[in-house]
Amino acid sequence: MSLQALKDQIPQWAEALGFSATGFVRLDRSDHESHLLKWLGNDHHGSMDYMARNLELRVDPVGLLPGSLSAITVRMDYLPASEMTRIEETLASPSQAYIARYALGRDYHKVIRRRLTQLATQINEAASGLKMPQYVTRACTDSAPILEKRFAEQSGLGWIGKNTLLLNQNRGSWFFIGELLTNLPFFDAAKVSANHCGSCTRCLDVCPTKAFVGPFELDARRCISYLTIELKDEIPTEFSDGQSNFWLR
């Protein structure tokens, strides 16, 4: 099998494992370094001290796997159409807790990492005849200091919207992403998605805690996700007193 034939085969293997889309991107130093440094400098990461650690790895992930050259990016959708009725019934039930929809399934970290490991095994077996140095890989999914959304965007999986999420025209932001770092040289330029946000600011306007400083800028200290997951202290009174209605939406 040639390198190109292997690259053509990988999306088919990924789809069989439950991934919705696959992309490839060269591991160059991220052009979002200045944006990250500005975000940290404004203390928009709040108490998430880990975001200020391993900065060099975040902007240059080659250090996560010495010898790595590219990343195979994957998208895994959640809430498939077949599950929507059941999910809506769960969310509408007054006797059950209302939680984030992405959390209604199994822990995505474990699911994606297991599937990526299976994909790596298939690639490893096929790559053994390429007469290259020993094949190496590392699976990542929200578990390593890497700017995942940017690499997913560069590989054609979607675009980073004004709400700082990776968006897809068909699935919105209802999906997870993951990566396989590899020393296989998948350098062909990807068809990068255009940014389709246009003049729309709906996501910014509807945020109940006004967590967006502006387009593409999130102050995590005001974000409900941060306040209910990352923050270990009590929720500030400005977000809790007299505003309980948005916690129940």
One Martini backbone bead per residue (centre of mass of N, CA, C, O) as a GRO file, in nm:
protein
  249
    1MET     BB    1   0.095   0.037   0.024
    2SER     BB    2   0.057   0.352  -0.022
    3LEU     BB    3   0.034   0.657   0.115
    4GLN     BB    4  -0.217   0.745  -0.044
    5ALA     BB    5  -0.384   0.490   0.003
    6LEU     BB    6  -0.389   0.520   0.308
    7LYS     BB    7  -0.526   0.796   0.320
    8ASP     BB    8  -0.787   0.697   0.170
    9GLN     BB    9  -0.859   0.472   0.394
   10ILE     BB   10  -0.896   0.608   0.672
   11PRO     BB   11  -1.190   0.724   0.653
   12GLN     BB   12  -1.321   0.442   0.639
   13TRP     BB   13  -1.228   0.339   0.911
   14ALA     BB   14  -1.346   0.572   1.077
   15GLU     BB   15  -1.642   0.530   1.003
   16ALA     BB   16  -1.660   0.235   1.116
   17LEU     BB   17  -1.596   0.359   1.419
   18GLY     BB   18  -1.792   0.646   1.424
   19PHE     BB   19  -1.692   0.862   1.241
   20SER     BB   20  -1.788   1.154   1.049
   21ALA     BB   21  -1.487   1.272   1.012
   22THR     BB   22  -1.182   1.348   0.815
   23GLY     BB   23  -0.842   1.471   0.863
   24PHE     BB   24  -0.548   1.669   0.757
   25VAL     BB   25  -0.237   1.788   0.922
   26ARG     BB   26   0.016   1.988   0.968
   27LEU     BB   27   0.272   2.034   1.226
   28ASP     BB   28   0.258   2.342   1.293
   29ARG     BB   29   0.284   2.630   1.416
   30SER     BB   30   0.061   2.814   1.562
   31ASP     BB   31  -0.138   3.107   1.471
   32HIS     BB   32  -0.274   3.126   1.786
   33GLU     BB   33  -0.071   3.238   1.993
   34SER     BB   34  -0.157   3.538   2.038
   35HIS     BB   35  -0.444   3.473   2.133
   36LEU     BB   36  -0.366   3.308   2.381
   37LEU     BB   37  -0.193   3.525   2.527
   38LYS     BB   38  -0.420   3.731   2.551
   39TRP     BB   39  -0.619   3.558   2.713
   40LEU     BB   40  -0.428   3.515   2.954
   41GLY     BB   41  -0.362   3.820   3.011
   42ASN     BB   42  -0.688   3.862   3.083
   43ASP     BB   43  -0.786   3.617   3.268
   44HIS     BB   44  -0.998   3.421   3.102
   45HIS     BB   45  -0.922   3.140   3.264
   46GLY     BB   46  -0.898   3.185   3.554
   47SER     BB   47  -0.856   2.882   3.745
   48MET     BB   48  -0.714   2.756   3.480
   49ASP     BB   49  -0.390   2.695   3.514
   50TYR     BB   50  -0.333   2.479   3.287
   51MET     BB   51  -0.347   2.689   3.046
   52ALA     BB   52  -0.048   2.814   3.136
   53ARG     BB   53   0.064   2.548   3.061
   54ASN     BB   54   0.247   2.429   2.811
   55LEU     BB   55   0.273   2.644   2.575
   56GLU     BB   56   0.461   2.514   2.367
   57LEU     BB   57   0.274   2.270   2.310
   58ARG     BB   58   0.022   2.423   2.215
   59VAL     BB   59   0.179   2.562   1.958
   60ASP     BB   60   0.386   2.285   1.950
   61PRO     BB   61   0.299   1.946   1.928
   62VAL     BB   62   0.560   1.787   1.867
   63GLY     BB   63   0.639   1.745   2.174
   64LEU     BB   64   0.425   1.512   2.228
   65LEU     BB   65   0.571   1.368   1.958
   66PRO     BB   66   0.846   1.269   1.864
   67GLY     BB   67   0.846   1.293   1.502
   68SER     BB   68   0.607   1.436   1.433
   69LEU     BB   69   0.409   1.569   1.136
   70SER     BB   70   0.102   1.487   1.184
   71ALA     BB   71  -0.265   1.495   1.170
   72ILE     BB   72  -0.548   1.308   1.256
   73THR     BB   73  -0.872   1.408   1.218
   74VAL     BB   74  -1.181   1.397   1.416
   75ARG     BB   75  -1.540   1.334   1.404
   76MET     BB   76  -1.805   1.310   1.664
   77ASP     BB   77  -2.123   1.266   1.685
   78TYR     BB   78  -2.402   1.380   1.862
   79LEU     BB   79  -2.720   1.324   1.854
   80PRO     BB   80  -2.873   1.143   1.679
   81ALA     BB   81  -3.172   1.115   1.525
   82SER     BB   82  -3.250   0.841   1.677
   83GLU     BB   83  -3.220   1.005   1.976
   84MET     BB   84  -3.399   1.263   2.002
   85THR     BB   85  -3.662   1.168   2.136
   86ARG     BB   86  -3.539   1.063   2.399
   87ILE     BB   87  -3.394   1.323   2.479
   88GLU     BB   88  -3.645   1.511   2.488
   89GLU     BB   89  -3.786   1.351   2.713
   90THR     BB   90  -3.570   1.391   2.926
   91LEU     BB   91  -3.566   1.709   2.923
   92ALA     BB   92  -3.893   1.728   2.985
   93SER     BB   93  -3.857   1.604   3.258
   94PRO     BB   94  -3.932   1.700   3.591
   95SER     BB   95  -3.773   1.435   3.734
   96GLN     BB   96  -3.516   1.531   3.576
   97ALA     BB   97  -3.219   1.625   3.506
   98TYR     BB   98  -3.063   1.911   3.359
   99ILE     BB   99  -2.835   1.847   3.106
  100ALA     BB  100  -2.603   1.825   2.901
  101ARG     BB  101  -2.624   1.663   2.602
  102TYR     BB  102  -2.331   1.545   2.580
  103ALA     BB  103  -2.373   1.391   2.879
  104LEU     BB  104  -2.588   1.150   2.804
  105GLY     BB  105  -2.354   0.979   2.752
  106ARG     BB  106  -2.067   0.864   2.724
  107ASP     BB  107  -1.748   0.906   2.776
  108TYR     BB  108  -1.575   1.059   2.526
  109HIS     BB  109  -1.284   1.005   2.596
  110LYS     BB  110  -1.303   0.692   2.588
  111VAL     BB  111  -1.433   0.650   2.313
  112ILE     BB  112  -1.228   0.800   2.131
  113ARG     BB  113  -0.966   0.666   2.227
  114ARG     BB  114  -1.044   0.381   2.146
  115ARG     BB  115  -1.091   0.440   1.843
  116LEU     BB  116  -0.811   0.556   1.784
  117THR     BB  117  -0.657   0.300   1.860
  118GLN     BB  118  -0.784   0.127   1.640
  119LEU     BB  119  -0.690   0.301   1.405
  120ALA     BB  120  -0.386   0.278   1.464
  121THR     BB  121  -0.367  -0.026   1.418
  122GLN     BB  122  -0.446  -0.023   1.119
  123ILE     BB  123  -0.224   0.170   1.026
  124ASN     BB  124   0.020   0.011   1.126
  125GLU     BB  125  -0.022  -0.239   0.949
  126ALA     BB  126  -0.015  -0.083   0.673
  127ALA     BB  127   0.269   0.079   0.729
  128SER     BB  128   0.484  -0.160   0.735
  129GLY     BB  129   0.530  -0.131   0.395
  130LEU     BB  130   0.673   0.178   0.361
  131LYS     BB  131   0.972   0.217   0.447
  132MET     BB  132   0.975   0.334   0.742
  133PRO     BB  133   0.988   0.441   1.019
  134GLN     BB  134   0.862   0.387   1.296
  135TYR     BB  135   0.552   0.390   1.388
  136VAL     BB  136   0.377   0.672   1.531
  137THR     BB  137   0.148   0.754   1.811
  138ARG     BB  138  -0.120   0.987   1.935
  139ALA     BB  139  -0.393   1.024   2.138
  140CYS     BB  140  -0.643   1.294   2.121
  141THR     BB  141  -0.903   1.431   2.366
  142ASP     BB  142  -0.907   1.668   2.576
  143SER     BB  143  -0.588   1.562   2.700
  144ALA     BB  144  -0.403   1.787   2.567
  145PRO     BB  145  -0.171   2.044   2.489
  146ILE     BB  146  -0.388   2.145   2.236
  147LEU     BB  147  -0.511   2.314   1.943
  148GLU     BB  148  -0.768   2.154   1.820
  149LYS     BB  149  -0.954   2.348   1.660
  150ARG     BB  150  -0.742   2.451   1.461
  151PHE     BB  151  -0.670   2.177   1.331
  152ALA     BB  152  -0.956   2.112   1.243
  153GLU     BB  153  -0.986   2.357   1.060
  154GLN     BB  154  -0.733   2.302   0.874
  155SER     BB  155  -0.864   2.004   0.790
  156GLY     BB  156  -1.195   2.063   0.733
  157LEU     BB  157  -1.418   2.028   0.987
  158GLY     BB  158  -1.435   2.351   1.010
  159TRP     BB  159  -1.524   2.643   1.207
  160ILE     BB  160  -1.449   2.917   1.400
  161GLY     BB  161  -1.654   3.083   1.590
  162LYS     BB  162  -1.773   3.344   1.783
  163ASN     BB  163  -1.807   3.111   2.024
  164THR     BB  164  -1.528   2.928   1.988
  165LEU     BB  165  -1.643   2.709   1.814
  166LEU     BB  166  -1.676   2.434   1.630
  167LEU     BB  167  -1.819   2.438   1.301
  168ASN     BB  168  -2.103   2.300   1.118
  169GLN     BB  169  -2.345   2.312   0.882
  170ASN     BB  170  -2.493   2.033   0.981
  171ARG     BB  171  -2.399   2.020   1.320
  172GLY     BB  172  -2.263   2.251   1.425
  173SER     BB  173  -2.157   2.165   1.772
  174TRP     BB  174  -2.252   1.844   1.769
  175PHE     BB  175  -1.937   1.758   1.861
  176PHE     BB  176  -1.639   1.583   1.851
  177ILE     BB  177  -1.278   1.579   1.894
  178GLY     BB  178  -0.975   1.440   1.740
  179GLU     BB  179  -0.633   1.290   1.754
  180LEU     BB  180  -0.355   1.176   1.546
  181LEU     BB  181  -0.038   1.151   1.598
  182THR     BB  182   0.221   1.151   1.334
  183ASN     BB  183   0.495   1.038   1.108
  184LEU     BB  184   0.316   1.078   0.878
  185PRO     BB  185   0.323   1.254   0.557
  186PHE     BB  186   0.042   1.458   0.565
  187PHE     BB  187   0.062   1.743   0.336
  188ASP     BB  188  -0.183   1.793   0.204
  189ALA     BB  189  -0.397   2.020   0.124
  190ALA     BB  190  -0.673   2.138   0.268
  191LYS     BB  191  -1.018   2.198   0.270
  192VAL     BB  192  -1.106   2.484   0.398
  193SER     BB  193  -1.334   2.624   0.581
  194ALA     BB  194  -1.552   2.857   0.581
  195ASN     BB  195  -1.676   3.141   0.730
  196HIS     BB  196  -2.038   3.148   0.826
  197CYS     BB  197  -2.119   3.388   1.024
  198GLY     BB  198  -2.082   3.670   0.950
  199SER     BB  199  -2.319   3.897   1.104
  200CYS     BB  200  -2.376   3.707   1.320
  201THR     BB  201  -2.482   3.728   1.700
  202ARG     BB  202  -2.659   3.522   1.857
  203CYS     BB  203  -2.458   3.382   2.055
  204LEU     BB  204  -2.384   3.649   2.203
  205ASP     BB  205  -2.674   3.758   2.282
  206VAL     BB  206  -2.784   3.489   2.448
  207CYS     BB  207  -2.594   3.508   2.672
  208PRO     BB  208  -2.674   3.524   3.014
  209THR     BB  209  -2.358   3.620   3.120
  210LYS     BB  210  -2.180   3.769   2.919
  211ALA     BB  211  -1.902   3.603   2.815
  212PHE     BB  212  -1.863   3.788   2.567
  213VAL     BB  213  -1.646   4.031   2.466
  214GLY     BB  214  -1.644   3.910   2.171
  215PRO     BB  215  -1.560   3.802   1.893
  216PHE     BB  216  -1.373   3.519   1.978
  217GLU     BB  217  -1.434   3.606   2.299
  218LEU     BB  218  -1.385   3.436   2.610
  219ASP     BB  219  -1.500   3.463   2.945
  220ALA     BB  220  -1.483   3.205   3.158
  221ARG     BB  221  -1.580   3.345   3.430
  222ARG     BB  222  -1.892   3.366   3.286
  223CYS     BB  223  -1.926   3.071   3.230
  224ILE     BB  224  -2.131   2.810   3.294
  225SER     BB  225  -1.930   2.582   3.252
  226TYR     BB  226  -1.721   2.692   3.448
  227LEU     BB  227  -1.908   2.735   3.705
  228THR     BB  228  -1.997   2.405   3.703
  229ILE     BB  229  -1.689   2.274   3.669
  230GLU     BB  230  -1.414   2.442   3.725
  231LEU     BB  231  -1.522   2.580   3.963
  232LYS     BB  232  -1.452   2.541   4.320
  233ASP     BB  233  -1.618   2.761   4.400
  234GLU     BB  234  -1.844   2.972   4.446
  235ILE     BB  235  -2.086   3.124   4.293
  236PRO     BB  236  -2.126   3.418   4.207
  237THR     BB  237  -2.380   3.636   4.283
  238GLU     BB  238  -2.417   3.766   3.995
  239PHE     BB  239  -2.508   3.454   3.894
  240SER     BB  240  -2.731   3.366   4.134
  241ASP     BB  241  -2.890   3.612   4.210
  242GLY     BB  242  -3.201   3.622   4.062
  243GLN     BB  243  -3.090   3.393   3.812
  244SER     BB  244  -3.208   3.089   3.807
  245ASN     BB  245  -3.344   3.051   3.527
  246PHE     BB  246  -3.078   2.980   3.351
  247TRP     BB  247  -3.016   2.707   3.510
  248LEU     BB  248  -3.303   2.567   3.392
  249ARG     BB  249  -3.275   2.547   3.065
   0.00000   0.00000   0.00000
